[in-house]
Amino acid sequence: MPIAQNIVRIQGQIHQAARRAGRMPASVALMAVSKTFPAEAIREAYAAGIRVFGESRIQEFSGKAGALDLPGVQWHMIGHLQSNKAGKAVELFSAVDSLDSLRLAERLNAAAQSLQKKLTVLLEINVGGEAAKSGLSAESQGLEDILLAAPRLANLEICGLMTVPPYTEDPQGARPYFRKLREQRDAIAARKLPAIRMDVLSMGMSHDFEVAIEEGSTCVRVGTAIFGARDLTAKP
Ligand SMILES: *Cc1c(COP(=O)(O)O)cnc(C)c1O
């Protein structure tokens, strides 16, 4: 189905899910996850009104970024980022939603400082505690270290949390994990730590974004349902 039609359908589903939860539909942003898809597909989504895009590989995105001069777009890095690619990430992206170590935070901050940029970041939480997934474990020292270092990371704006829950066939299976992330966000917010904002809860993907919205998501990251199935032979 054409990308524009998919976007209209998903926006309707977001609207309904927000209403069901007694929330304002405008409180949920739709991020189009365009990894593995060509610049042409991104332009189509842009023409249909999308202004926030998620990409997960520096190398792939840097190859197509040159062909994409789209006014008003926010490019978010949502995949695991190695510290040695922090400089490149700061050049290419306005936000990193997958911050998962103090070391990476320090590298990003230094890179942002030298480019005189502010970088928006989310802390990625491995809410299911899965060994194969990146992300900070909830209540870990690693998470605490970043929270406490925030005042000296002056070029980072820490705005909230992001998660990819364990995959379950039934989207309802993700609900307890989404709820857990929201509770963790609330707990961090209640501490009123300096230089920490907790406005953003980035959770929910193609198959479970409606459940995520019911649990408080403020940003859903949708790839497949907008662009179609990814070529699995390509690296994600
Ligand atoms: C690929 C990806 C998505 C989008 O997944 P779909 O199931 O295609 O919607 C969302 N978040 C992250 C972190 C991803 O890597």
The ligand as an SDF file (V2000), in Angstrom:
LIG
                    3D

 15 15  0  0  0  0  0  0  0  0999 V2000
   13.3660   -0.9310   13.4800 C   0  0  0  0  0  0  0  0  0  0  0  0
   12.9970   -0.2420   14.7400 C   0  0  0  0  0  0  0  0  0  0  0  0
   11.6750    0.2240   14.9490 C   0  0  0  0  0  0  0  0  0  0  0  0
   10.5470    0.0350   13.9570 C   0  0  0  0  0  0  0  0  0  0  0  0
   10.1170   -1.2980   13.9450 O   0  0  0  0  0  0  0  0  0  0  0  0
    8.8090   -1.7560   13.1000 P   0  0  0  0  0  0  0  0  0  0  0  0
    8.4190   -3.0310   13.7370 O   0  0  0  0  0  0  0  0  0  0  0  0
    9.2700   -1.9090   11.6890 O   0  0  0  0  0  0  0  0  0  0  0  0
    7.8050   -0.6900   13.2420 O   0  0  0  0  0  0  0  0  0  0  0  0
   11.4150    0.8990   16.1330 C   0  0  0  0  0  0  0  0  0  0  0  0
   12.3740    1.0950   17.0630 N   0  0  0  0  0  0  0  0  0  0  0  0
   13.6390    0.6580   16.8990 C   0  0  0  0  0  0  0  0  0  0  0  0
   14.6340    0.9130   17.9710 C   0  0  0  0  0  0  0  0  0  0  0  0
   13.9900   -0.0330   15.7460 C   0  0  0  0  0  0  0  0  0  0  0  0
   15.2500   -0.4720   15.6010 O   0  0  0  0  0  0  0  0  0  0  0  0
  1  2  1  0
  2  3  1  0
  2 14  2  0
  3  4  1  0
  3 10  2  0
  4  5  1  0
  5  6  1  0
  6  7  2  0
  6  8  1  0
  6  9  1  0
 10 11  1  0
 11 12  2  0
 12 13  1  0
 12 14  1  0
 14 15  1  0
M  END
$$$$
